[in-house]
Amino acid sequence: MDNVMVTQFDETIKAINMVLPETFQTLFGGGTCSLRYTSPDDILNTGVEVLANPPGKRISNLNLLSGGEKSLVALAVLFAILKVKPLPLTILDEVEAPLDPANLERFARYAQWKIVMYYMVQLCKIKELRKW
């Protein structure tokens, strides 16, 4: 059972790491982001650390980011997780509050695109169901 959990968890983290850089770069307009284990030799008891470097910055600790940047990093990780393990509904309450105007605009464009894409996929599924 432990081997199954380790395999599934590791595969999920790897899948998130495949989509996280693109999501992060879209929200930040560049930069890098990834997840890594705090104890890679003991995956069942490990933590997961977020490594993020917004464009033009070399950050060794997420605490050095502004409140808006921390929020945008969290949103990038959340959206990457949702790409790998989608949910039928996600409600975000006031996540834009700490964002400055430039980050707010990028977030709004990204969120709008996600809503439109989800809507289009659902419409296609409904059309397919009606054919039956």
N, C-alpha and C positions, 0 to 999 in steps of 0.2 A: 504494500500500500504506500509506504514511504517513497519508493522509487517512482510510482505513478505520480504522486504529488510533486516530487522534485522535477520530473520530466515536464509535467503540465505547466508548472510555475516558470521553469526556465524557458520553455517554448514561448510562453506569453510575454515574458520580459524581452526576449529576443525579437519577437514580432513588434512589440511597442517600440523598441529601439530602431527598428527599420523605418517606421513612419514618423517618429518623434522629430528627427532633424528637419524634415520638410514642414511639418506643422509649426515648429518653433520659428523657422526662417520666414514662414508666411506671416506669422503674428508679429515678429520683431523686425522684419525687413532684413534679415541676415542673422549671423551668429551660429552657435552650435549648442546642442543639448543632447544629453543621453542619460540613461539610468545605469547604475552599477550596484552590485551587491556590496554590502559592508563586510560580509564574511563569505567570500565565494566558495570556501571549502566546506561550508555548512549551510546549504541553501534552505533547509527546513527551519533554521533559526536565524537566518540573516535578515538584515534590514535592506531597504533599497534607498539609495542615495541619488538625488538629482544633481547632475553636473550641468550647469548652464553658463554660457558666455554670450551675452548680448553683443551685437555688432559694435566693434570699437572698444570693447572692455575685456579685461582679463580678470575674471572674478575667481577667487579661490574659495569663497564662502558665500552662500546665498544671502546671508545676513547683511552683506555689503550692498545688496541691490535696494533700490527704492521700493516703496510699497506698491506702486504701480507695476514695476518690473517683476516683483515677486508674484503679484496676481497674474500677470501675463504668462509667467513660467508655469504656474499652477494650471492655467487654462490650456496651455500647450500640452502639458502632460495629460490632462483630462481628455482633451480632444484626441490625442494619440491613442489613449486607452479605448475611447469610444469607436475609433476606426477599427481597432482589433477586436473588441468585444462590444458591438453596438447594443444600445438599449432602445426600446420603442419610444421612450419619452425621457427627456432630460430638461429639468427646470433650473435655470440659473438666475439667482436673485441678487440684483445689484452688484454683479461682478465687475461692472464697468466703473463703479464709483471712484476707485483710486487711480484710474488711468488718465494720463495727460491727453490732450487733443490728438496728437499724432498716433499714439497707441490705441486710443479709442476708435479712431477712424479705421485702422487696420483690423481691429477686433470686430467692428461692426460689419466690415466687408466680408470677413471670414465667416462670421456667424450667419450673415444673410445668405452667403453661398451655400453653407451647410443646410440651412432650412430649405432653400430652393431645391437642392439636390435630393434631400430626403423626400420632399413632396413629390418630385418627379418619379422617384423609385417607387413610392407607394402607389401613384397613379398607374404605373406600368403593371404593378402586381394586381391591382383591382381589375384592369383591363384583361389580364390573363385569366383571372378567376371568372370573369363574366363569359369568357369563351366556352367554359365548361357547361 
